[in-house]
Amino acid sequence: MADEKDKKAKAKAPAKTSAKKEGKKAAAKKDAPKKAKAKGESKKAAKKEGAKKPAAKKEPAKKEAPKPKAKPAPLVVRASSRYVRVAPRKARLVADQVRGLHIDKARALLRFSPRGAARDIGKLIESAAANAENNHDLIADEMKVLEITVDEGPTLRRFRPRALGRATPINKRTSHIAVALTPGEDA
């Protein structure tokens, strides 16, 4: 019986020591957040002290000088043509020749150009010149091609029969052309 009591006591003793160790660890863990809180509180206190310092004097706002009025933007007269049945790559070759020219020189160049897109671009420039005269009371012969853009429109997909029962695609491309004219110096 005594042996049984000794075994029970020994069994309880390690439990007590392990409980003591666990208690110390738990206490250490509990103390760690308190220490962290104390550090955080000291930082907060330092911030509060910083806030108590007298604020720097603000300088009165300077009045901004009135900006000089910018020159009014030059008047721009626009015209556009959409779904023109010419490939954009071919139309850009003509548009690049005309860009920046006085309207009289552009008309002459387009009239004698062998390219097919020249006729469509010529009509568009004439339309923009008519817009300038009728809508803005400007003289059409004093205008200059400010910008001309050729964008790609939808492509018409067609197919062509070929040898041995095959078919090859034909892409019929379209263009959106836009012209902007502005009153320019006489050439």
URJOUR-V224091 format. One record per residue. RES is the residue in one small letter. PHI is phi in degrees with one decimal (999 if undefined). D_CENTER is the distance of its C-alpha to the mean C-alpha in whole Angstrom. Layout:
RES_PHI_D_CENTER, RES_PHI_D_CENTER
This chain:
m_999_90, a_-63.4_90, d_-63.8_88, e_-66.7_85, k_-65.7_85, d_-63.6_84, k_-64.1_82, k_-66.0_80, a_-64.9_80, k_-65.2_78, a_-66.1_76, k_-73.5_75, a_-62.6_75, p_-64.0_72, a_-63.9_70, k_-67.2_71, t_-67.7_70, s_-67.4_67, a_-65.2_66, k_-64.1_67, k_-62.8_64, e_-62.7_62, g_-61.8_62, k_-64.7_62, k_-64.4_58, a_-63.1_57, a_-64.7_58, a_-64.8_56, k_-66.2_53, k_-65.9_54, d_-69.8_54, a_-59.2_51, p_-64.1_49, k_-64.2_51, k_-65.2_51, a_-63.5_47, k_-63.5_47, a_-63.1_50, k_-63.2_47, g_-62.6_44, e_-66.4_47, s_-67.1_47, k_-65.5_44, k_-62.1_43, a_-63.2_47, a_-64.7_45, k_-65.1_42, k_-63.1_44, e_-62.9_46, g_-63.0_43, a_-71.2_42, k_-77.2_46, k_-63.4_45, p_-63.9_45, a_-70.0_42, a_-65.1_41, k_-71.0_41, k_-86.5_38, e_-77.8_38, p_-63.8_38, a_-63.4_35, k_-79.8_35, k_-77.4_34, e_-75.9_31, a_-69.4_33, p_-62.2_32, k_-73.3_29, p_-65.0_30, k_-66.8_29, a_-72.5_27, k_-62.9_28, p_-63.2_27, a_-62.3_25, p_-63.1_27, l_-67.0_27, v_-121.9_26, v_-109.9_27, r_-116.2_25, a_-151.3_27, s_-141.2_25, s_-133.9_27, r_-114.6_26, y_59.4_28, v_-75.7_29, r_-81.8_32, v_-145.4_31, a_-66.2_29, p_-59.3_25, r_-62.9_26, k_-74.4_30, a_-70.1_28, r_-66.2_26, l_-62.1_29, v_-75.6_30, a_-61.6_27, d_-65.6_27, q_-71.4_31, v_-87.8_30, r_-56.2_27, g_87.3_28, l_-84.3_32, h_-67.4_34, i_-62.1_35, d_-66.6_38, k_-67.4_38, a_-65.7_35, r_-60.7_37, a_-63.1_40, l_-63.4_38, l_-71.7_37, r_-65.0_40, f_-106.8_42, s_-79.9_39, p_-79.2_40, r_-77.6_37, g_-66.8_36, a_-70.6_33, a_-62.9_34, r_-65.8_36, d_-66.2_33, i_-68.7_31, g_-61.6_34, k_-62.2_35, l_-67.9_31, i_-67.2_32, e_-63.6_35, s_-63.9_33, a_-65.6_31, a_-65.3_34, a_-65.3_36, n_-61.5_33, a_-64.3_33, e_-70.9_37, n_-80.4_37, n_-96.5_34, h_-121.8_34, d_53.8_37, l_-108.5_36, i_-92.7_38, a_-63.8_37, d_-74.4_39, e_-103.5_37, m_-90.5_33, k_-134.0_31, v_-76.4_28, l_-75.7_25, e_-149.7_23, i_-143.9_23, t_-124.3_21, v_-125.0_22, d_-108.6_20, e_-82.1_21, g_-99.7_23, p_-68.8_25, t_-102.7_27, l_-86.5_31, r_-96.2_32, r_-126.9_36, f_-128.4_39, r_-118.9_42, p_-70.4_45, r_-132.1_46, a_-64.9_49, l_60.4_50, g_76.2_48, r_-86.2_45, a_-135.5_42, t_-116.8_39, p_-76.3_36, i_-121.0_35, n_-101.5_32, k_-98.7_32, r_-85.0_29, t_-124.2_27, s_-131.6_25, h_-113.8_23, i_-113.0_24, a_-130.8_23, v_-125.0_25, a_-126.8_25, l_-109.0_28, t_-140.7_29, p_-62.4_32, g_-126.1_33, e_-71.1_36, d_-68.3_39, a_-96.1_39
